[in-house]
Amino acid sequence: MKILITGATGLIGRAVCQLLVNEDSQVVVLSRRQPATIGLTGVSAFRWEPEAESPPAQAWEGVEAVIHLAGEPVAAARWTDEQKRRIRDSRVKGTRNLVAGIRVAPSRPKIFISGSAVGFYGHRGEEILNESSNPGSGFLSDVCVDWEAEAARARELGVRVAFVRTGVALSPSGGALEKMLTPFKLGLGGRLGGGRQWFPWIHIDDIAGIFRHALMTSAIDGPVNGVAPGIVTNEEFTRELAAALNRPVFFPVPELALRVLMGEMAEAVLSSQHVVPQIALDTGYRFKHPNLKPALESLLKTSPRT
């Protein structure tokens, strides 16, 4: 299968590309970077400015499926008005331009798998959330709703569309876990806020696997939650990570301090989302790392910083 991938140089994008290349799929990458600088092997690449234009026509030749992961990182910077515009436009306008490219492609792909996020659900406390749950409120929820709506327009073109609502992807080589390792190794790690908020995590191997599963499983049409079944609270995650590193758990970071330090972005770490991967389980996906403790052990064994 020939697959076009956006956001391929990001944490999840690299894992998805590697998985598909290893299976001998043909992978075409769209990136803001010059093709020679993307650092991926076994792929062909084209320049694309997602907020400004449709992908180049030659990128679509023979493409059978699209995996769309491009978007400004949510935690890259404090949420100023300008940063919020970047987060939103990179997803909403980028997806709109990608679907416009599908519309005029000489031979249209049949499958479109778009990224999304558990931020779709907003802050929901103890409510158990599956793919049929309604969206929440707040900036991230609004972005995810509009992002998915743009992707869904591909259905008008006869394309199967799925949205992978990703949780916190844990990887030994980037993302949230890498940022946490230094303070935890120093014995300074602590829970965030009250710690009772649900923390929807997933091992990097499994989020790549779920994207592949959504690609290959015709029964998946619509949302699929990209989270591990063994969900934990923030306090439980903190305790397990400290134990895996043989370090103590330090004092918690109070909610007020987080809001002062992070501003509106604190929403991303204080929201409680008890998300379950119902569609993935119902359609036969088998998690390699369903529970947190062995998942952390696996990740820390391969971490270049341990």
N, C-alpha and C positions, 0 to 999 in steps of 0.2 A: 504493500500500500504506500502511496505517495502522500505525505502529510505536511501541510504548511503550519508552522508554529510561530507565534509572536511571543515576545517576552522570554525568548529562549536563553538569554544570558542571566536571568534572575535565578534565585535559589531553586524554585520549583521547576522553572523552565529547563535548567541544565539537567536536572534529574529525569524529567520526562524525555528530553532529547536522547540522553544516554540510554535509557531503557529501550526506546524505539529503535535507535541505531543498532543496539546489540541484537535486536530481533530482525535485523536486515530490512527494516522499513526505509524508504527513501524520505529524507527529511529536508524540507526547504524552510529556511529561517528568514523572517522579516525583522530587521533591527534598525534602530537609529544609528548604530555604529557602522563604520566602514566594514565591509565583509571580511577583509583581511585581519581585523582586530577583534573579532568576536570570541576567539579562543575555543571554538568547538570543532571537533574532528568528525569527519564522515557526513557532513551536511553541505548543502549549497546555500548561499545567502544573498539577500537583496536589501538595499537601503529602503527604509520607509519612515516617514514622519507621520505618526498615527493621527495626530490632531489636525493635520493640514491637508491630507490627501488620501486617496485610495491607493492600495498597493500597486506596484508596477505590473502591467499586463503580463509580462514574461514570467512573473513569479507563479502564475496560476496554471502553467502548462502541465497537464496531466494530474493535477492535484485532486485527490479523492476525499480528503478530510482536512479540517482546520481545527487546531487547538489554540485558543486565544488566551494568552496570559499577560499581555502587556499592560502596564499601569504604574504610575508613580507610587513608590513604596509609602505605605500609610505612616510608618514611624520614622521617615527619613528626616523630618524637621518639625518644629513646633507648628501647630495649625494656625498660621496667620491666614488672612483672607486669601492671599495669593497662593499659599500652599494648598488650601482647600480647593481653590480653583484648579490647581494642577492635578490633585488627586481625582477630582470629578471629571475634568475634561479628558484626562489621559484614558479614562475608562469609557465614558459615555460617548465622546466625540470619536475616540479611537475605534470603538466597536461599530459606530455608525458608518465610519469610512471603510471599515473592513467588510461590512455587509454590502455596502455600495460596490465594493470590488467584486464580491461574489455575484452581484446582480449582472455585471457586464462581462464576467469571465466567459471565455469562449466555450469552456465545458465546466459546468458548475460542480463543486464538491457536493457530496451527498450528506455529509456529517459535519456539524459545527459544535465543538465542545468549548464553552466559554468559562473562563474563571469567574468566580464570585467569592463571597466570603460569609462566614457566620455572622458578621456584622449586620447582615440582612435582618436578623431577628431582634436587634437592639437589646436593651437591658430587660431581662425577663425573670429575674429572681430564680425561684425553684421550679418554674414551669418546664415540663419536658417538651422539647422541640424536635419535631421531625419535619420532613420535607413539605408536608401539607400545612404546617403552621403559618399563620399570617406574619407579614413583616412587622417590625417594631417601629420605633421612632428615633430620631436623632440623625446626625450628619451621615454616619456610615450606613445606616439603614436606608436612608434616602438615596445615597449613591448606588448601593447594591440594587435597589428596586429599578432605578433608571438604567443601570448597566445591563441587567437581565432583560429589560424591555427592549433595549436596542438589539441585543443578541437574538431575541425571539422573532424579530422582523425577518430573519433568514427563513423562517417557516413559510413565509409567503412565496418563497422561491423553490419550495419542494425539498427543503433541507431538514434533516432531523437535528434538533437543537437540545443540548443538555447544558446545565449550569452546575459547576462543581463549587459548592459553598465551603471554602477551605477554612479550617481552624488554624491554630498556631502550629506551623510546620517546624518540627525539630530536626536539626541537621548538625553534624559535627563540623561543618565548614561554612557556617553563616547563619543569618537570621537570629531569632530570639535567643536560642540556646547559647550561641557564641557570645552574645552580649551579657548573658547571665553568668558565664563561667568565671570571669575574673573576680567579681565581688564574692561569689560563693566560695571560690578557692581561698580567698583571703579571710573567710569566716564572717563575711559581712552580708551574706544573703538573708533576706527576710521576706515574710509575706507582704503583699501589697494591700493596703487598706485593711478591712476586717478579715480578709482571707477566705470568707465563706462563699465568694463568687465562684461559679463553675468555670472551669478552665478547659475549653475544647481543644485538645492537642492532637497531633498526628505525627508519626514517624515519617521522615522524608521518603523512605522506600514505599510506604503505603499511600501517600498522596500521589506520587508518580503512578503507582499501581491503580489507583482509583481513576485517574485521568485515562489510563489505558483501558481500564474496564468499561468506562463510559463510552469510549471510542468504539470498542468491539462489541458492545452489548446493545442490540437493537431495541430491547425492551426499555432502555433508559431514555426517556424523552421528557425533559424538564429538569427540575432540581435534584441534585444528589449531594448529601452532606459529606464533605471530606474531613471527617474526624474519626478518631479511634473510638471503639465501643467502651473502653475502660476509662471513662471520663472521671476527672478528679476536681476537687476545689483548688483554688490558688494556694491555700494553706497546705493541702496534701501534696501538691506539686513541689512546693518549697521544701517540705520535709523530705520527700523522696530524692530530690536533687542534692540536698545537703548530705544525706546519708550515702548516696552513690559516690560523693567526693570525699567522704569521711571528714566532714566539716560540721561545726555547730550551726544551728539556725540563729541568726542574729535578731535584733529588735525589728518589729514590723515597721514599714514605711506608712505613716498615717495618711488617710485619704486626703485630708486638707493639704498636707505637704505635697502630695502628688499633683493635686489640682493647681497649686501655686507654681510648682516646677514645670508642669507639662501643659497647663492651660486646658483647653478643650480636648486635647489629645488624650488626657487622662481617661476619657470615655472608653478608649480602646482597651485599657487594662483593668478598669473597675467594673465593666459590664459583666453581668452573670448570664451565661447562656448554656443551659443544660441540653446540649445538642446530641442527638443519637443518629447514627448512620443507617437509618432504616432501609433506604433504597439499595444501598450497597450490599447490605446483608441479604435482603430479599431476593436480589438478582444474582447471588452466588459469589460475591467477592469474599475471598478468604484473607483476612488480615495477617500479615507477617508479625506484627507487633501490636496486639490488641490491648495490652496492659502496660502501665507506665514503668514500673520498676525494671522489668527485663528490657523494655525499649531504651531506657536511659543507660543501662549497662551496655547494650549494643552500641549506642551512639558514642559513649565515652571511651569505649575500646578503640574506636576509629578516629577519635578527635585528634587533630594535629597539635592541640594545645594541652593535652593531658600527659 
